[in-house]
Amino acid sequence: MIPPAPLRLRIDLDALAANWRQLRALAGVDAGAAVKADGYGLGAKAVVERLYAEGCRTFYVSNWQEAAALAGHPPDLRVLVLHGIDAADLPAALSIDAEPVLISPEQVALWRAHGAGRRCDIMVDTGMNRLGFGWRGFCTEMFAGMDVNTVHTHLACADEPEHALNALQRDRFAQVVAALGVRGAIANTAGICLGRDYAFGHVRPGIGIYGGVAGMRQVVFPEARVIQCRDLPAGDASGYGATWTATRDSRLAVLNLGYADGYLRGFSDRGEAIVGGKRARVVGRVSMDMIIIDITDTPPVAPGEHVEIVYDLAEAAHLSGLSEYELLTGLGARYERIYT
Ligand SMILES: *Cc1c(COP(=O)(O)O)cnc(C)c1O
């Protein structure tokens, strides 16, 4: 018999759905969803299922293993592999109901040779110099006779609205889209927030769906279990390095949360939990598998009880120095993911 999971991750799928609808409305065009890295740590299958019910029909993963994990999805749903296709992915890829976003002439040759005329997307690089066909001298002949559904590019500086590269990439991309005559897509979450002239025909939000930008609802709520409570007199220290010293007689609770759960050292002496509706701060360093919180001023809590960890992404990012992306994808496998 497996004991109950001592760590929980409550995932508010209604908030997730509301965030996706809000981003789609902001863009005013068809919207997909990035679900790579197991749905940014939430569980890709559950995310896909819920967003499909909301009308989302295009989902982005990084590689064919992630695509295979979504097997059995409805036939009118497209799974797109952002890293494209490598020779090593064949032939397994051909048995997976997903399509590549082709990024290079080599990948086009591979897909022409093995894809049997199947549909694909393509990625064009317009200034980030990450993935895709270069925009300079972009040549549409390479794709003649191929079933290209959408052409993509990705913005390097979308989270800096004033950055000159945004408009430059948009204008370069507009030329590519016009030349190819297929649907264009440029915007991630931050790109959607730049305004409608970045919407083109389709958008690819990710982090915002999961609550990672201002104005979106919190989706993820970690809950840790109290392992032990202890009283200590003023002057005693707590944790590795004895970095925190009690300035008054105090009561502490030790929780089962640590590095493997994405709760990294930056939360030391800064992170917070919610005990009986009151904030309780982390005191001392995060240990590998534990944190210690100060419950002197909170309602009582006992070993075995669960307390919520403050994980509003903007606030947690500010406290820990981690990005919203790291906060989500680092959550780890020890949580029982509970969808509500
Ligand atoms: C991950 C990814 C997205 C989503 O980006 P967010 O910043 O999470 O909204 C969109 N497009 C591409 C190509 C991506 O790799």
The ligand as an ORCA input file, in Angstrom:
! r2SCAN-3c Opt
* xyz 0 1
  C       7.083     28.408    -24.837
  C       6.710     29.105    -26.070
  C       5.583     29.941    -26.089
  C       4.834     30.334    -24.853
  O       5.572     31.352    -24.212
  P       5.102     32.066    -22.870
  O       6.133     33.092    -22.616
  O       5.118     30.999    -21.820
  O       3.754     32.619    -23.085
  C       5.215     30.472    -27.315
  N       5.903     30.208    -28.436
  C       7.004     29.420    -28.436
  C       7.733     29.185    -29.716
  C       7.455     28.861    -27.258
  O       8.553     28.104    -27.265
*
